Each structure stands twice: as C-alpha cells, then as structure tokens.
Amino acid sequence: MSALNESALKEKIKNEPLGIYLFYGEEGYLKKNYVDKIVSKTVDEDFADFNFHTFDGKESTLSEIYESVVAVPMMAETKCILVKDYPLDTLDDNGFEQLEILFKDTPEDCALVFTFVAYEPKGAKWTKAIKLFDAFGSTVKCEKKTQNDLVRMLESGAKKRSKMFAKGAAAYLITCVGADLNTLLNETEKVCAYASGEEITFSDIDAVCVKSLDAKVFDMIRDLTAGRFDSSFKKLSLLFEQREDEFQILGALVANYSDIYRAKAAVKSGSRAEKAAEFYNYKGKEFRLSNAAKSSSSLSFEAISECIEILADADMTMKSSAFDKRLVLEQTLVKLARANGK
C-alpha cells in the first residue's frame, strides 16, 4: 500500500473499498466527501447501527477501537470503523506498537478510516504514523486545489446542470466567495438555479452570491486606490451595518495590503505578480495576487509600505486601548486614502 492520489483513490473506492485509510490535509470538503463514499460502499444502511461505528479520537483508546475493528459484522458482509482526530502525533513507542497490532489484525471485511477534522497533526511522530499507514493501508492527503483546478471543477459542475460560465466568470466567482470548495460548490448550485439562460454571467454572480469579507474589503481597497474615496467609505459603513466584526475587517485589510505588497515586490523584481505564490501559501488563491497587482498599479512601493505601517498602528491601537473600534477603522481608512493619493 502507499499514498494515493485522487484518481487512484476513486478507483480503489469503486473496486475495493475495504482496508485501512488515513485522510489528512487542508481541504475539508474532499476529506468528508471521500470518507462518506467509503462508508456508503461498505455499510448496509439497514444494519448501520451494528456495522458503522464512529470514534472521537480525543476520547477513545486504541484498545476500544481494536475491539470494534475485530468484531464480526452483524447481518452484513462488511463494516466500517471511522476514527476522527486521533492524536497520532502524540503516540509513544507502546502506542505505535498497539497501532501496528491494530493494523495487522484488521480483518478483510472491515474498512478502518482515520481522518482529521478539527486539527492537522505535525512533527516527527506524525511522519512515523504516516509511514505506518503507508505500510498497511492507504494515505490520502487532501490538499487545496489550485485556481485552475477550481475553475475546471466549477465549469464541470455547471455543465452537469446544463449551464456554462461566461469567459472568466468562474474565476470571478472564486474571487467573490473565496477558495473554500464546499462554499464554491454551494454557490455554483445557487447561481446555476438563478441564471435564466444557459450562460452564467458576471451579473448573475453579483445578484445571488454572497461575497466573502475579504472580497468586500478588496472592493473597498480598489475604490481607495482608484481615488473613489466616497465609495470606499460607503462600503465601510455597509460593513458596519452588516455587523461585521471590526477586528476581522482590519484583518482583511491587512491581508489584502499584504497581497498588494507581495504582488508589487514581484513585479518590481521583474516577475509576474503570481510569482509570489511560490514563496507564500496561495494555493487555490492565486487570484488574490493578480487582483492585487491590478488594484495597486498606480501605487508606489513607498505608498504601499506606508499603508502597511498605518495598519500595524491601527492593530496596536485597537488591541491596547479603549478607543471606539469603528472610529479607529474610519480614521485608518482616511490615512490609507491619503497614503494612496501620494
């Protein structure tokens, strides 16, 4: 056994879903999707109470899991044992010995699935655990999709609903709602149902899709850099009306100006803005850099640096004083407008 890519995993689930699995990685939607497929292939719904058992890894022992794994399926040929968030990265030598015994004694009629939902383990012990799973079963790392991968998935999803995205519209949807796969698929289903014709337009997306806070703040910054200060302040007021958290608004401002700084630095060095993705974690969010480059084309590197300092001061003020947080944000926007105008 060994690490599986998505294609090999799909083939295994289709033809031989039983066995030992370890799912980990940043993309929660994919982990849940594939775990659900394994459960549906190995558990008879009529007897699920007997043959499908879920363990909370933080509250369960390997001995308890072992007893469930080796038990004979009741009124069915196969069973599935699902273990969530077991702290594999904290096992001692005895724990690894117990885990190996569990794997060796896992019967052929069982699908034993370990998955991580609440946290992602790390460290040398985690690496050792992965190697043990590789030796006895299949490991699957569900990573974030690139922007191109996401666009293809959205276009495929639309096609299944007899719709198609206008050129650039799928990428625009990602810009509006973010790169979370579950959110994207839900928004795609929504806009497909809304679009009156076969083609999904930019206006269809604007009409029904709920923009993320990052997207709303980016629109606000785009107005600032274009000199549309009144529009920018109206967007900030709207965020207050929508009861967005002040710290999260500031965090989105910091994140967006960080994108601008990195994109500008890449361009200044003679590269494309997206080159910065090689040094920072932008997988699935490469659009942030290209958008940042467009919105900052009129800004000098010095002006962007000043904006970063303004935001750092705002962060310290909001965290260390009793000042009205909304007032701090409003004053910060004024300072950013002045810096952007230089």
Secondary structure, 3 states (H helix, E strand, C coil): CCECCHHHHHHHHHHCCCEEEEEECCCHHHHHHHHHHHHHHHCCHHHHHHHEEEEECCCCCHHHHHHHHHCCCCCCCCEEEEEECCCHHHCCHHHHHHHHHHHHHCCCCEEEEEECCCCCCCCHHHHHHHHHHHHHCEEEECCCCCHHHHHHHHHHHHHHCCCEECCCHHHHHHHHHCCCHHHHHHHHHHHHHHCCCCEECHHHHHHHCCCCHHHHHHHHHHHHHCCCHHHHHHHHHHHHHCCCCHHHHHHHHHHHHHHHHHHHHHHHCCCCHHHHHHCCCCCCCCHHHHHHHHHCCCCCHHHHHHHHHHHHHHHHHHHHCCCCHHHHHHHHHHHHHHHHCC
